[in-house]
Amino acid sequence: MRKRLFGVLAAGVALSLVAAGQSAAEPVQQVSQPDPMLAFLPAEAKIDWAAVQRNRESRKQARAAIAAKSAGTPLTYGEKETGQGANDTPAQAEHVAGFGTGRGKNPKLKLTGDLAGDPTIPVVTPFPEMNDAIPNAADTHVPAQGRAVRTSGTIGDGPYGSAGDGSGDHDFYKLTGGATGQWATVETHTPTGDLDTLLAAFDANGQLQGQNDNLVGTTDSRLRVFVQPGTDVYVMVAGAGPGGVPTDPLKPGTGKRVTTEGAYDLTIATGDGQVDRDFFSVDLKAGDVLGASAAGRATRVMVHDPAGREVFGSSQDFSFLYAENSPMPAGGNAVADFVAPKDGRYTVGVEDGDGAYDVTVEAYRPGSELNPRPEVLTIFLDFDGARVNTRIFGADPAGNRDLSPLKNFLPAWGLTNADENAVIDSVVATVRENIEHDLAAKGTNKRFAVRVLNSRDHADPWGQKNVSRVVVGGTIAESGISTVGIAQSIDAGNFGKEETALVLLDVLSKPAGQSATSLNTYITPATVDKAAFIGRAIGNITAHEAGHMSGSWHQDQFNAVNSLMDQGGNPKGMFGVGPDAVGGTADDVDVDYQEDVLNPNEGFTGLEDSVNRTAWAYTRGNS
């Protein structure tokens, strides 16, 4: 059954697919930058990282408020190791009994411990004032000429502190890139005094590259910055607050005012050195959804499986991308999530720090098992155009947007209205193969229950319980979101069972050669079945967005494994185009959910089993 189109789309607006998908008479809409972790971006995408960061900060605050309401008294466990060496590998992990989702277990755990610093880092005497701007920066000779250095300083001792003109003291340190460039980790430590530090990094022109205020649970700061080959990066230490970043980092005395002042220790390091890592083991059941959040001095958290493989490693708090009603822990320096494929003993580890930490670890059963009775989950594919409130994607400005239907894009692929059913058939078949068939066959969950419905063949169930939808249609201009595909959340355990994803079609239907992400780039006279190829490619992106909503992160799009969860940027792999570089021929590839490496460009490490994650997201439950 076809459903009614909304708004101006119902009036038959003709999209001629000029550039952004609007006619010349239509006003140009403001376009938002989606978070790359949620999106399948075109190969030529340029990311507005400032816009992404603003959106992340607002989402972090909302997520932290939700996590703070988590009920239940956790099990507590204090690290037994003193110094280094006793629990530094998964095989040496200290076991925590009593944690888990089974009967008589506590699903909440608080780990406490202490990371020992690297004793081999050389200590140098404090650099003298004035080092209050980039031209006066103290040269640390890291990383080009040394692996690490530890020094100390004081905010407030120069001519611009409270004893001077009161504009605010800023200490700058120079990091010089070598032949290859590498990551440097900068960390402050204030064991005594009132100083609340801010760290910031600038390029030689004074452009801000990144900043960090508080490690969660402390007033100290930690910043990881990449020093490009043959370039310099300037790291600044200051008191946090309105005067923390000077108005002109190239000129001394351009702060706004004094905030906090006092002594600090500073460590600048590259490479591992003698790093202390602490591991703790817990017993999980198949399908348990594990979340971990590290606070205090620990700034990296890892999960290893029973075989000792790293299955998730993170140095960032990405919990703002969880579903609104996800119970997973949030608000730490680093957050990890994982879905156990089988019963066994898994480990949670922390590293990258010097001093005391605490780690919140929680385990949940998948969201659908929380229902009072077994229910089938529905993924609804909407080809008819839809109205979507783009607030759910963090769009700015947000509001109700009307998206055009699939049929409006057929002419741009050289198809007619008579081909619409063939394209829809191919999209639906692709999504069903990947979700209904492949997951049931490969997944470990025997209570698997999900159905794929579509707007051509079924009444619209959107708005009902346990129904998520993927809208296949619309343009960047209509949505106000610069992407090809975007999901509402990345939801390990599928706790947000009524969510929306988009697969926009304007970039996918551009003329050949205008975009590597256009399907027309891979359609030639050698293409055997154009409608089937177009439908399969759209179906793969649709399954990709459904994979996010069921808990999978992006995987490496440039390695040898073609996976549905590969990040954007390699459309040929996502579309299943074979070695002949032509879509719709005999050598095309069936792209599936896979176990593959997490995308290193997004700051994660480890192997992600997207088959297992998605399968457990659609469990029917026990009752």
N, C-alpha and C positions, 0 to 999 in steps of 0.2 A: 504494500500500500504506500503510495506516495503521500508525503505530508505537505502541508501548506508552506510556501515560502514566506519569509518575513519581509516587512518594510519595503524599501525601494526595489529590492530584488524581485518581489512578487509583481512589480509593475513592468518587469521585463527590461531592466537596464542592459544594454548591449555592451559587453566588454570587448573592445577591439584588441585588447592585450597590448596597448601601446606602453612600452617600457614598464612602468610600475603597475599596469593593469587598469588605469583609469583613462577616460576620454579627456581630450584637451579642455573640455568645458568644466570638468569636475575639479573642485579645489584640491590642492595637494595637502594630504593629511600629515600630521606630525608622526614620525616613525620612532618607535622605541627599540632599544637594544636589548634583546633577550639574554638571559644568562646562558653562556655557552654550554654549561653542564646540562641544561634542560633541553637544548636545541640541537637539531640537525641543520647545520649552517651550510650555505653554498660554498663551493671551493674558493671563491674569490672574496669571501666575507672579510670585512674589516671591523674589528670589535672595538666599540667605545667602552674601554675599561673603566673610565670614570663613571659612566652611567651604570655599568654593571655593579661597581662597588657601592654606589648609592643605594641601589635596590637591595643588595645583599645586607647592608647595615640595617635597613628597615625591617627586613625579614628576620634577621638575627634577633632583634629585640622582641618581636612577636613570638618567635620560637622559644626563647629563653623564658618568657612569661608562662608559656604552656608547660614547659619542662619543670618549672618551679612548683607546679601544682601536683606533681607526681606523688601519689600516696604510698604508704608502706614504709616500715622501718627496715633499712638494709642490713644484711649480714656484714660484719666488718672483719677485715683481715689486715694485719700489719706485717710488712716484709720482715723476714728473718735474716736475710743477708746483711752482713756488715762489710763495707768496702766494695770490692769488685770480685767477680769470678764465680760466685756460688750459684747464681740464678741467671746467668747472662745469655743462655740459649734456651730454646723451647725444650730441649731434652733435660735441662736442669730446672725446669719451672717448679716453683713452690705450689703444691696442690691445695686448692681451697675446697673443702668438703662442705656439703650442705647447700650449694648453689644450684639453681636450675628451675625448670618448670614442672617437674614431676611432683607427685604427692609427697608432702613433708619437706619439700625444698623451698628455699627462699629465692625468688627471681630477681632480687636486688642485692647488689654487692658494692661495698666501698673498700677499695684497696688503698693503703697508705704505704709510703716508703720513701727512700732517699736515693737520688742518683749521685754517684761519686764523680767529682770533676776529673779531668784529664791532668795528671800530675806532670806530664811532659811539656806542657805549654810554657814557653819562656815568659817570664815576668819582666817588664821594662818599667823604668821610672816614669812618673807622670810627664806628659808633654807640657811645655810651658805656655802660658798665655802670651800674645793673643792668638787664639785659634777660633775666632768667632765668626768666620765666613769661609766660603770655599777657597778664595785665594790664600788664606792663612792656615789652611788645614794642616794638621800634623800628619806626616807621612809614616804610615805603619809598615810599609813594604810588604803588606799582605794583600792579595795572595801571590804576587809575582815572585817575591824573594823569600817568602817564609810561609810555613803551613799555618801558623797561628801565633797570636801574641795576646798577652794579658797585661792590662795596665790599669791605672786608676785616675780619677780626676775629681774636680769639684765644680758644681754649678753654683755660681754666685761669687767666685773669687776674682773675676775680671772686672774691667771698667764698666760693664753694663749690668752688673748684678745690683742687689739692693744697696750695697755700699758704694755703687757708682751712680750712673744716670738713671737706673731703674727700668731700662728698656728690656732687660732680660738677658741672661748669659746663655750662650750657645757654644758648645765645643764640637768642632768639626775634625774628622779623621779621613785621610785619603787612602783608598784602596786602589791598587794599580793592577790592571789586567795583564796577564802574561801572554804567551804565544797562543794559547788555546782558550783562555777564559775559563772561569769556574764559579761555582756558587760559594758565597761567603755567608757565614752565620755570625751575627753580631748580637751580643746579649749584655744587658746591664744587671748588676747585682748591688743592692743597697742594704747590707745587713744592719746598718745603724742609721739613724737620722730620719728626717722628714721628707727627703726628696722622693717625688713620684716622677719617674723618668718617662720621657718620650724619645723614641728612636725614629729617625727619618733618613731617607737616602735620596740623593740628588745626582743628576749628571753634571758634567762640567759647565753647562749653561744655566744651572740652577733649576732645572725642571725636576719636580718631585717624582721619584720612582716608586716610593712606597713608604709606609710608616706603621709603627705599632706603639700602642700606649701600654696597656696592662696585659701581662700574662694573667690568665684567669686565676684568681686567688692571691695575687701579689700586686704590688705597685711597680714591679720591674718590667722590663720590655725585652722583646726578642724579635729580630728582623732577619729575614733570609733574602739576600740580594744577589743577582747574577752580575758578575763583572765581565763585560765583553772583552774579547782579545784586543789589546792595544788601546784600551780606554780606561778612564778613571771614574770611580764612583766615590761620592763624598757622603759619609755617614755622620749624622748630627746627633748629639746627646743634648737634651734640654729638659727643663721642667715641664710636665704635662699641663695642658690648660690652654686658654685663649692665646697666650703669647708663645706657645711652644714652637710653631713654625714661623720663622721671620718673614716679613713681607718681601725682602730681597736677600736670599741666601748668599749672593755675591758681595754683599756690603755689610760690614760689622755695624752693630747697634741698630738694627732694623726690626727688633722684636717689639711686641706690643706692651708687655709689662712683665714684672716678676711674678712667678707663681710659687712653686716650692723650690727650695735650694738645699744643697748638701753634697756629701761625698758619694761617689759611686765607683764600683769596679766594672771594668769593661773587658769583655773577651771577644776577639775577632778570630774566627777559625775557618779553615777549609779542610776537607778530608775528614776521615773518621778519628784518627788518633787512637788513644786508649779510652774508648767510649764505654761507659757503664750502661748496660741494658738489664732491665728487670722483667722476668717472665713469671706468670701465674697461670696454672692450669685449672680448668673447670670442665665438668661433664655436661654435655648437651645431648638432647634428643633430636632425631631427624626432624627438620622443619623448624627448630627453635630459631627465632630471630634475635640475634645478639647485637646489642649496642654498647659502645664504650666511649667515654669522654674523659680526657686527661686534663687536669688542672694543676696549678702550682708550677713547679719547675720543670715538669715533663712536658715536652712540646711535640712528641710524636707517639702515636699509638699503633700497634700492629696486632693482627689476629693470625694465628697459624693453625693449620688443620692437624689431625692425628699423625699424618706422615711427616710433619715438620715443615710443610710448604707455607709460605706466606700467602694468605688469601685476601688480605686487605691491610694496607699500610697508608697512614695519612698524617700529615702535619698541618691540617686545617680543620676549622669548624665549618662544615658544610650543612649542618642540621637545618638551616633555613630553607633548604630545598625539600625537606620532608613534607608529607601531607599535613594539613592543618591539625588533624586529630591524631597524628602519629604519637604514640607514647614514648618514643625512643629518646634517650638522654641527649642533652644539648648544652651549649654554652661553654664548652671547654676550649683549651688551646688547640686540641686536635680531637676529632671524632671519627669513629669507625663503625661500620655495620656489616653484618654477615648473616647468611642463612645456612644452617648446618645441613649438609646433604644426607648425613647418616648419624646414628648414635656414635658417640665417641668422646675422647678427651681432647679438648682444644685449648690453646693457650692465648692469653692476652698479654702483650708486652708493651713497655714504654721505654723511651730513650730520648736523646737530645735535650739534655739539661744538666743542671748542677744544683742539687739541693732537694728539699722536701716536695713531694707531690701527693695528690690523691686522684684516684681514678674511679669514676662511676661505671659500673658494669650492670647491665640489665638484660633479661631474657624474656621474650614473649612468644606465645603461639601466634601463628599468622592471623590476620584480621578476621577472615571469614570463619575461623574456628570460635570466635567470640560470640557468634550469633546464637540465639537460644535454640534454634533448630537448623538443620542443614538447608542451605539455599544455594542454588546455582547462580554464579556470577555472570553478568552479561557485558560484552563489549559491543557497542552499537556503532556501526559505520554509517555516517551520515553523508550522503552524496548530493542531497537536495538543496544545499545551502542552509545556513543556520544563523541564529543570533547568539553571539557570545559576549559575555562581559569580560573584557580583557584584563580586569583587575587581577584575576587569578594567575596571570602570567607576569605580573609586576609591570604592566605597561604604564607609561606616563605620557600623556594623560590616559587614564583608564575609562572605560565606559562600554555600553552595549554597541557592538559592531555587527553589521550584517554582512555575511560572507556569501559570495556567489556560488552556484552549484557547479558540479563537475562538468556538466554538458556545455557550459560556456567556454571551456578550454579546448574542446575537441577540435575546432577548426585549426588551432595553432599547431596541432600535431598532424594535420592533413586528414582528419577524420570527420565524419558527419554524425548527425543525431542517430542515424541507424547503427552506428558503431558503439553507442553508449552502453548497451547491455553487455557487449563483449568485454569492454574495459572493466565494467563493474564485476562481471563474472570472474575476471582474472584477479582483480583486487581481493575479492572475497575468498576465492580459492587459495590465494597466497597467504592471507591472514589465517584462514582456518587450518591450512597445512602447518603453519608455524606454531599456532596456539592450541588448536584442538587436537591435531594429529601428532605433531612432533613432541610436544610436551607430554602427552599421554604415553607415548612410546618410550621417550628417553628419561622423563622425570622419575623421581623416586617416590612420588606421592600417589598412592593407590586410591585415594579419595578425591581425585582430581575432578573438578566440575566447573566448566565454563562453556558458554555458548557465544557464537558470533552471529549477530543479527545485522540487517542492513535496511536502509530507508526505502529501497525498491521493493523488497519482498515482505517487509514486516511493518506493523504499526510502530510508531515511534514510542519507545519505552523511556526516553530520557526524562528524568525527574523522579523515577521510581527508585526504590531501594535496590542497592547492589547493581546499579547500571552505570558504567562508564562509557563515554563516547569518544570517537575520533572523528572530527569534522574534516572531510576530504573535499576541499574547495577553498575559494577565496584567494586574496592576494595580499601582498605586503601593505599596499595602500589601504585596502579595506580593513585589514586587521590592525594596522598601526604597529606591526611587529616585524622587524627585519629578520626573517628566517625562512626556511623551507618547512621544518617541522618543529613543534615545541610541545612538551608535556607540562601538565600542571604541577607535578612533583616527581621526585624520585623516592619511591615509597616501599622500602624493604618491608615485607610482610603484608603489603596491600591493605593498610588500615583505612585509607581514603578510597572507599569502593565506589564513590560517585564522583568521578573526576572527568576532566575534558582535556583532549589533546587536539592539535591542529596539524594538518598537512596541507600547506598552501601550494597553489599550482602555478603561480605566475612565473617563477624562476624555472620550474620544471618544463614549462612550455615556451620558453624563449626560442627565437630562431637559432638554428645550428651555428655554433661558433661564438655566440654571444656569452655563453656561460658553460663551463665544464659540467655544471649540474643540470643543464637542460637535457631532457630525454632526446630532443632532436639532434643533439650532438652525436648520438649513437644510432640514429635511424638513417639508413642508406638504402639504395635499391636492393642490397643484399638481404635486408631484413625480411624474414619470411612471414611473421605474424606481428604486425605493428601493434594492434590492440592488446594482444597477449603480453607483449614486452612492456608496454606502457603500464598495464594493470599490475604486472608482477613487480615492477620497480616501485610504483606507488604503494603496493601492498607491503613491500619490504620496509619502506619508511613508516608506514602505518604500524607494522609490527615493532619497529624500533621505538616509536613513541609509547606503544602499549607496554614495551619492555621497561621503559622508565617508570611508568605508573605502577608496575608490578615489582619495582625495586632494583633494577639493574642500572649500573653506571656505564659510561662510555668505555669502550675497549680500543686498543691500538689499531688505527685504521690503515697503517702503512706496513704492518708485518705480513707474513705469508697466510694468515688465517682471515678469511672473509667471514665476518660475523654480523648479525643483525644489529648488534650494539656498537659497531664501529662508529667512531666520531665522524662528523662531516669533514669534507676535504678530500675524500677519495670516492667520488660518486660512482666511478666505474665498478668498484668493488661492491658498493651497496646495491647497485642495479643488477648485479649478477652478470655483467658483460664479460664474455669469454676472451680468450687470447686474440681473436680476430678483431677486437675493438668495435664490433658491430652488435647491437642489441637485436634480440629476436632471431638468433641463429642457433645451430645445433650445439655449439660449444658453450652456450650460456651456462652459468653456474647457479645451483640451488643454494641460496644463502640462508643459514639457519642461526638460531641461538647456539652459542658455543662456549666452551671453557677457553678463555683467552686472557691475555695480559691486560690489566687495566691501563687506561690511557695515561702515559707518563706526562703528557703535556698539561694534564689537569692536576698534577701534583700527587697522584696516587701510585702505589706499587702493589704488586701481588697478582695472583690469578683470580679472575672472577668467573664463576660458573653460572652464566646467565640462564641456562636451561633449568638448573635447580632453583634459582631465585624465582623465576617466573612460574614454574610448576607449583611451588609451595604457595605462591600468592593466590592461586586459584583452587585451594583445597576446599572440600565441602565441609569438613569438620568431623567430629567424633560421634555426635548424637544421631 
